[in-house]
């Protein structure tokens, strides 16, 4: 089977197509014929730094949508032919940039009805990150004020919709060129971070979702009402905010997304009821993985980038 592999750390050029043996599912695992694989910032961070994967060669990719090819011993909830999506094994290696992968059965869920494999592959990591930060970590409830940074990005645009589905009032930061898109997915207020300082204009926020890092965390603390929370997705270093947050009567935490069967089912339910839409920035064939990473590293895409292994049709990049 074809897979993407790298023998050294570096830029997109280290990614190469190789032929490797098809894996076999182990106990409580399934073999998935990959139709599409999502591309995420953690992928290019791992490509260049090694991330948490350790030994080389490294095989990237966690987001997957495809069809169950075979099942391992003890699997009762899926069968060959079932269409599935998910985020296997994260943060351990999954190797979704390939024609086949194996996954623990509970790291997958049935693909939402009516959703293409390209759309489904764009969902798991970003949507699970949004769900686990908003619902599990921050406990979002109706009427709360939620500030989402990079609201047009992969995690951001899904976090907006999940927050809205829970009845929140949502403020999103993005360049002005993306404000129409933000309004189309439910943002109540859009702020151009290149023109306005959100920390000076926004107050009484209950939840901040920060996928940017840097000074965004400290500045976001100033927007919170007492008892509010900043959930950082950018860097473990953001954990240092906890001390400052405590002094202000608020909270700051760092979160790493993990496989979550129940949340995948909830996300699929939002898709099927029309409350969650995933925006595709571009879809490229597996062989163009380096280009996919180059596009992603610009930090200017709206929505998600996807690699296809079956009937891949390149899309149009939306960037500004």
C-alpha positions as CSV (number, residue, x, y, z in Angstrom):
1,X,0.0,0.0,0.0
2,X,1.0,3.6,-0.4
3,X,1.9,5.7,2.7
4,X,3.6,8.9,3.5
5,X,6.8,8.6,5.5
6,X,9.7,10.7,6.6
7,X,13.2,9.6,7.6
8,X,14.3,13.0,9.0
9,X,12.8,16.1,10.5
10,X,12.5,19.2,8.4
11,X,10.3,21.0,5.9
12,X,7.5,19.6,3.7
13,X,10.2,18.2,1.4
14,X,11.0,15.4,3.8
15,X,7.6,13.8,3.2
16,X,7.7,11.0,0.6
17,X,5.5,8.4,-0.8
18,X,6.6,4.8,0.0
19,X,5.2,1.3,-0.5
20,X,4.8,-0.6,2.7
21,X,2.9,-3.8,3.8
22,X,-0.7,-3.4,4.6
23,X,-1.3,-3.7,8.4
24,X,-3.5,-6.3,10.1
25,X,-6.0,-5.5,12.8
26,X,-5.2,-6.6,16.3
27,X,-7.5,-7.5,19.2
28,X,-10.4,-5.0,19.4
29,X,-9.1,-3.2,16.2
30,X,-10.4,-2.7,12.7
31,X,-8.6,-2.3,9.4
32,X,-9.8,0.8,7.6
33,X,-9.5,1.5,3.9
34,X,-8.7,5.2,4.0
35,X,-10.6,7.4,1.6
36,X,-9.4,10.7,3.1
37,X,-7.2,12.0,5.8
38,X,-7.4,15.4,7.5
39,X,-4.3,17.6,7.8
40,X,-3.8,19.5,11.0
41,X,-1.2,21.9,12.6
42,X,0.0,19.1,14.9
43,X,1.0,17.3,11.7
44,X,3.5,19.9,10.5
45,X,4.6,20.5,14.1
46,X,5.4,16.8,14.4
47,X,7.1,16.7,10.9
48,X,9.5,19.5,11.8
49,X,10.1,18.8,15.6
50,X,9.4,15.1,16.0
51,X,6.6,15.8,18.4
52,X,5.7,12.9,20.6
53,X,6.3,10.2,18.0
54,X,9.8,9.2,18.9
55,X,11.6,6.8,16.5
56,X,11.8,7.3,12.8
57,X,10.6,6.6,10.2
58,X,7.6,8.8,11.1
59,X,4.2,8.3,9.6
60,X,1.9,11.3,10.1
61,X,-1.8,11.8,10.2
62,X,-4.6,11.2,12.7
63,X,-7.9,12.3,11.0
64,X,-9.4,9.5,8.9
65,X,-12.6,8.7,7.0
66,X,-13.0,5.4,5.2
67,X,-14.5,2.0,5.1
68,X,-13.9,-0.9,7.4
69,X,-12.0,-3.6,5.5
70,X,-11.6,-6.2,8.2
71,X,-12.1,-6.6,12.0
72,X,-10.0,-8.1,14.7
73,X,-10.8,-10.5,17.5
74,X,-13.6,-9.3,19.8
75,X,-15.0,-6.5,17.6
76,X,-18.8,-6.5,17.7
77,X,-19.9,-2.9,16.9
78,X,-18.4,-2.6,13.3
79,X,-18.2,-4.9,10.4
80,X,-16.6,-4.9,6.9
81,X,-18.3,-2.3,4.7
82,X,-19.2,0.1,7.4
83,X,-18.2,3.8,6.7
84,X,-16.4,5.3,9.7
85,X,-14.5,8.4,10.7
86,X,-12.3,9.1,13.7
87,X,-8.9,10.1,15.3
88,X,-7.1,6.8,16.1
89,X,-4.5,6.6,18.9
90,X,-3.7,10.3,19.3
91,X,-1.1,11.4,20.4
92,X,0.5,8.1,19.6
93,X,1.2,7.3,15.9
94,X,-1.7,6.5,13.7
95,X,-0.4,6.9,10.2
96,X,-3.5,8.2,8.6
97,X,-1.6,9.5,5.5
98,X,-1.9,6.1,3.9
99,X,-4.2,3.8,2.0
100,X,-4.9,1.6,5.1
101,X,-4.6,2.0,8.8
102,X,-5.6,0.0,11.9
103,X,-7.6,1.6,14.7
104,X,-9.0,0.6,18.1
105,X,-12.6,0.2,17.4
106,X,-13.7,2.7,20.0
107,X,-11.6,5.4,18.4
108,X,-14.0,5.5,15.5
109,X,-17.6,6.2,14.9
110,X,-20.0,5.7,12.0
111,X,-19.6,8.4,9.4
112,X,-22.4,11.0,9.5
113,X,-25.1,10.3,7.0
114,X,-24.9,12.4,3.9
115,X,-21.3,13.6,4.6
116,X,-18.6,12.9,2.0
117,X,-15.4,11.2,3.1
118,X,-13.5,14.4,2.5
119,X,-15.8,16.3,4.8
120,X,-15.8,13.5,7.4
121,X,-12.0,13.3,7.4
122,X,-11.8,17.0,8.1
123,X,-13.8,16.7,11.3
124,X,-12.3,14.4,14.0
125,X,-9.3,16.1,15.5
126,X,-10.6,19.7,15.1
127,X,-14.1,18.9,16.2
128,X,-13.0,16.7,19.1
129,X,-10.6,19.5,20.2
130,X,-13.5,22.0,20.1
131,X,-15.9,19.7,21.9
132,X,-13.5,18.6,24.6
133,X,-12.4,22.2,25.2
134,X,-15.9,23.7,25.3
135,X,-18.1,21.0,26.6
136,X,-15.8,18.7,28.7
137,X,-13.3,21.3,30.0
138,X,-15.2,24.6,30.1
139,X,-18.7,23.2,30.6
140,X,-20.3,25.6,28.2
141,X,-24.0,26.3,28.8
142,X,-26.7,28.5,27.2
143,X,-26.3,32.2,27.7
144,X,-22.6,32.2,28.3
145,X,-20.2,34.5,26.4
146,X,-17.5,32.7,24.5
147,X,-14.5,34.2,22.8
148,X,-12.9,32.1,20.1
149,X,-9.5,33.1,18.6
150,X,-8.7,32.1,15.0
151,X,-12.4,31.6,14.6
152,X,-12.2,30.8,10.9
153,X,-9.6,28.2,11.3
154,X,-9.9,24.4,11.5
155,X,-10.7,24.2,15.2
156,X,-12.1,27.7,15.4
157,X,-15.0,27.4,12.9
158,X,-16.1,24.2,14.5
159,X,-15.9,25.6,18.0
160,X,-18.1,28.5,16.9
161,X,-20.8,26.1,15.8
162,X,-20.5,23.8,18.8
163,X,-20.8,26.8,21.2
164,X,-23.8,28.1,19.3
165,X,-25.4,24.7,19.4
166,X,-25.1,24.9,23.2
167,X,-26.8,28.3,23.2
168,X,-23.7,30.5,23.7
169,X,-23.1,34.1,22.5
170,X,-20.0,33.8,20.4
171,X,-17.3,36.4,19.6
172,X,-14.7,35.5,17.1
173,X,-11.4,37.0,16.0
174,X,-10.2,36.8,12.4
175,X,-9.2,39.2,9.6
176,X,-12.0,41.3,8.3
177,X,-12.0,39.4,5.0
178,X,-13.3,36.4,6.9
179,X,-16.0,38.1,8.8
180,X,-18.8,37.3,6.3
181,X,-17.8,33.6,6.7
182,X,-17.9,33.9,10.5
183,X,-21.4,35.4,10.4
184,X,-22.5,32.6,8.1
185,X,-21.6,30.1,10.8
186,X,-23.2,32.0,13.6
187,X,-20.7,34.4,15.1
188,X,-22.5,37.2,17.0
189,X,-19.5,39.6,17.0
190,X,-16.5,39.5,14.7
191,X,-13.2,41.3,15.6
192,X,-10.4,42.0,13.2
193,X,-7.4,41.3,15.4
194,X,-5.2,43.3,13.0
195,X,-7.2,46.5,13.6
196,X,-8.6,46.2,17.1
197,X,-7.2,45.0,20.4
198,X,-9.7,42.5,21.7
199,X,-8.2,42.7,25.2
200,X,-9.2,46.4,25.4
201,X,-12.7,46.1,23.9
202,X,-14.1,42.7,25.1
203,X,-15.3,42.1,28.6
204,X,-17.5,39.7,30.7
205,X,-16.3,36.6,28.8
206,X,-17.0,33.2,30.3
207,X,-14.9,31.0,28.1
208,X,-11.9,31.7,25.8
209,X,-10.7,29.2,23.3
210,X,-7.1,30.0,22.3
211,X,-5.5,28.1,19.5
212,X,-2.9,30.8,18.8
213,X,-0.7,31.0,22.0
214,X,2.0,33.6,22.5
215,X,0.5,36.7,24.2
216,X,-3.1,35.7,23.4
217,X,-3.4,33.8,26.6
218,X,-2.3,36.6,29.0
219,X,-4.3,39.2,27.1
220,X,-7.4,36.9,27.1
221,X,-7.3,36.8,30.9
222,X,-8.3,40.4,30.9
223,X,-11.5,39.7,29.0
224,X,-12.9,37.2,31.5
225,X,-15.5,37.7,34.1
226,X,-14.8,36.3,37.6
227,X,-14.9,32.5,37.4
228,X,-14.2,32.4,33.6
229,X,-11.7,30.1,31.9
230,X,-9.1,30.3,29.1
231,X,-8.6,26.9,27.4
232,X,-5.2,27.0,25.6
233,X,-4.7,24.6,22.7
234,X,-1.4,26.0,21.5
235,X,1.4,25.1,23.8
236,X,2.1,23.3,27.1
237,X,4.0,26.5,28.1
238,X,0.6,28.2,28.4
239,X,0.1,26.3,31.7
240,X,2.1,29.1,33.4
241,X,-1.0,31.2,32.9
242,X,-2.7,29.3,35.7
243,X,-0.9,31.3,38.5
244,X,-1.8,34.6,37.0
245,X,-5.3,33.5,36.3
246,X,-5.8,32.4,39.9
247,X,-4.7,35.8,41.1
248,X,-7.5,37.3,39.0
249,X,-10.2,34.9,40.1
250,X,-10.3,33.0,36.8
251,X,-8.8,29.8,35.4
252,X,-6.4,28.9,32.6
253,X,-5.7,25.4,31.4
254,X,-3.9,23.6,28.6
255,X,-5.7,20.8,26.9
256,X,-4.6,17.9,24.5
257,X,-7.3,16.2,22.5
258,X,-7.8,12.5,22.9
259,X,-9.8,9.8,21.1
260,X,-13.5,9.9,22.2
261,X,-16.1,7.6,20.8
262,X,-19.0,9.3,22.6
263,X,-18.0,12.8,21.5
264,X,-17.6,11.6,17.9
265,X,-21.2,10.3,18.0
266,X,-22.4,13.7,19.4
267,X,-20.5,15.5,16.7
268,X,-22.0,13.3,14.1
269,X,-25.4,14.1,15.6
270,X,-24.8,17.8,15.2
271,X,-23.8,17.3,11.6
272,X,-26.9,15.2,10.8
273,X,-29.2,17.8,12.4
274,X,-27.6,20.6,10.4
275,X,-26.0,22.3,13.4
276,X,-22.4,21.7,12.3
277,X,-20.8,22.3,9.0
278,X,-17.1,21.6,8.2
279,X,-15.5,24.0,5.7
280,X,-13.0,22.5,3.3
281,X,-10.2,24.9,2.3
282,X,-8.7,22.4,-0.2
283,X,-8.6,18.7,-0.9
284,X,-5.4,17.3,-2.5
285,X,-4.3,13.8,-3.6
286,X,-2.1,11.9,-1.1
287,X,1.0,12.5,-3.4
288,X,0.6,16.3,-2.9
289,X,1.1,16.1,0.9
290,X,4.0,18.5,0.8
291,X,1.9,21.1,-0.9
292,X,-0.9,20.5,1.7
293,X,1.6,21.2,4.5
294,X,2.9,24.3,2.7
295,X,-0.7,25.7,2.4
296,X,-1.4,24.9,6.1
297,X,1.7,26.5,7.4
298,X,0.7,29.9,5.9
299,X,-1.9,30.1,8.7
300,X,-4.3,31.7,6.3
301,X,-6.7,28.9,5.4
302,X,-10.4,29.0,6.2
303,X,-11.5,25.6,7.4
304,X,-9.6,22.3,6.9
305,X,-7.1,20.8,4.4
306,X,-7.7,17.1,3.4
307,X,-5.7,14.5,1.6
308,X,-7.5,11.9,-0.6
309,X,-6.5,8.4,-1.5
310,X,-9.7,7.5,-3.4
311,X,-11.2,9.8,-6.1
312,X,-9.4,12.8,-4.8
313,X,-10.6,16.0,-6.4
314,X,-8.5,19.1,-5.6
315,X,-10.5,22.0,-4.2
316,X,-10.0,25.7,-4.0
317,X,-7.9,27.3,-1.3
318,X,-9.6,30.1,0.6
319,X,-7.0,32.3,2.2
320,X,-6.5,35.9,3.0
